[in-house]
Amino acid sequence: MRTWRECLIEQISDRKSAIAYLQAILEDYQIYKNPAVLQRSLRTVVEAQGGVSELAKQIDMNPQILSKMISNEDVPLIDALGIVLKALGHQLSIQPIKLENRTPDTYTDALDRQNTSAQVAEN
């Protein structure tokens, strides 16, 4: 019998699944603002992609530095996410949110209606 985490790691071992997983985690982060979940998810993706040493090799980075970046709460999550996405051959992308009337209430409503996930674009 396997743990849920072991099954997840198997499911996100290919890059397309890993990117889809990270997109879902970013959507969750935008709603619940839980950096610990995002950080834990980054570590899971790194493990699923062969571990810190393998990803560090792909982006020509010292494995100890990469490990510290994805584990350290002092490192901004955006930096850690950028590093992991780079290793997966993707980058962060910013897209405008279409708003009808630019008031705080319509902003919140628009976020509920529109897919607000941070889009990752292939290099």
C-alpha positions as CSV (number, residue, x, y, z in Angstrom):
1,M,0.0,0.0,0.0
2,R,1.3,3.5,-0.9
3,T,0.8,6.9,0.7
4,W,-1.2,9.7,-1.0
5,R,2.1,11.6,-1.5
6,E,3.7,8.7,-3.2
7,C,0.8,8.5,-5.6
8,L,1.0,12.2,-6.2
9,I,4.7,12.1,-7.0
10,E,4.1,9.3,-9.5
11,Q,1.3,11.3,-11.1
12,I,3.4,14.5,-11.5
13,S,6.5,12.8,-12.7
14,D,6.0,14.0,-16.2
15,R,6.5,17.7,-16.9
16,K,3.0,18.4,-18.3
17,S,1.4,17.0,-15.2
18,A,3.8,18.9,-12.9
19,I,2.9,22.2,-14.6
20,A,-0.8,21.4,-14.3
21,Y,-0.3,20.6,-10.7
22,L,1.6,23.9,-10.1
23,Q,-1.2,25.8,-11.9
24,A,-3.8,24.3,-9.5
25,I,-1.6,25.1,-6.5
26,L,-1.3,28.7,-7.6
27,E,-5.1,29.0,-8.0
28,D,-5.4,27.6,-4.5
29,Y,-2.8,30.0,-3.2
30,Q,-4.6,33.0,-4.7
31,I,-7.7,32.0,-2.8
32,Y,-6.4,30.8,0.5
33,K,-3.0,32.6,0.7
34,N,-1.2,29.7,2.4
35,P,2.5,29.9,1.6
36,A,3.2,26.6,3.4
37,V,1.1,24.7,0.9
38,L,2.8,26.3,-2.0
39,Q,6.2,25.7,-0.6
40,R,5.4,22.0,0.2
41,S,4.0,21.6,-3.3
42,L,7.2,23.0,-4.9
43,R,9.2,20.4,-2.9
44,T,6.9,17.7,-4.1
45,V,7.3,18.7,-7.7
46,V,11.1,18.8,-7.3
47,E,11.0,15.3,-5.8
48,A,8.8,14.0,-8.6
49,Q,11.1,15.4,-11.3
50,G,14.1,13.5,-10.0
51,G,15.0,15.4,-6.9
52,V,17.1,18.5,-6.0
53,S,20.3,17.2,-7.6
54,E,18.6,16.5,-11.0
55,L,16.7,19.8,-11.2
56,A,19.8,21.8,-10.1
57,K,21.8,20.1,-12.8
58,Q,19.2,21.1,-15.4
59,I,19.4,24.8,-14.5
60,D,23.2,24.8,-13.7
61,M,22.6,25.6,-10.0
62,N,24.3,24.3,-6.9
63,P,22.0,21.6,-5.4
64,Q,22.4,23.0,-1.8
65,I,21.3,26.5,-3.0
66,L,18.2,25.0,-4.8
67,S,17.4,22.9,-1.7
68,K,17.7,26.0,0.5
69,M,15.5,28.0,-1.8
70,I,12.6,25.6,-1.9
71,S,12.8,24.9,1.9
72,N,13.6,28.3,3.4
73,E,10.8,30.5,4.5
74,D,13.0,33.6,4.1
75,V,13.3,33.1,0.4
76,P,10.4,34.7,-1.5
77,L,8.1,32.0,-2.9
78,I,8.0,33.8,-6.3
79,D,11.8,33.2,-6.6
80,A,11.5,29.5,-5.6
81,L,8.6,29.0,-8.0
82,G,10.5,30.7,-10.8
83,I,13.5,28.4,-10.3
84,V,11.4,25.3,-10.4
85,L,9.4,26.5,-13.4
86,K,12.7,27.2,-15.2
87,A,13.9,23.7,-14.6
88,L,10.6,22.5,-16.1
89,G,11.1,24.6,-19.2
90,H,8.4,27.2,-18.3
91,Q,8.2,30.7,-16.9
92,L,5.7,32.8,-15.0
93,S,3.4,35.0,-17.1
94,I,1.2,37.9,-16.1
95,Q,-2.1,38.4,-17.8
96,P,-4.6,41.3,-17.3
97,I,-7.8,40.7,-15.6
98,K,-10.8,42.1,-17.6
99,L,-12.9,44.3,-15.4
100,E,-16.2,46.0,-16.3
101,N,-16.2,48.8,-13.7
102,R,-13.1,49.2,-11.8
103,T,-14.3,49.3,-8.3
104,P,-13.1,47.0,-5.4
105,D,-16.5,45.1,-5.6
106,T,-16.3,44.4,-9.3
107,Y,-12.7,43.4,-8.9
108,T,-13.6,40.7,-6.5
109,D,-16.5,39.6,-8.7
110,A,-14.3,39.4,-11.7
111,L,-11.8,37.3,-9.9
112,D,-14.6,34.9,-9.0
113,R,-15.8,34.6,-12.7
114,Q,-12.4,34.6,-14.4
115,N,-9.7,32.0,-14.2
116,T,-7.2,33.9,-12.0
117,S,-4.5,31.3,-12.0
118,A,-1.0,32.6,-12.8
119,Q,-0.4,31.4,-16.4
120,V,2.8,29.7,-17.1
121,A,4.1,30.0,-20.6
122,E,6.5,27.7,-22.3
123,N,9.9,29.2,-23.0
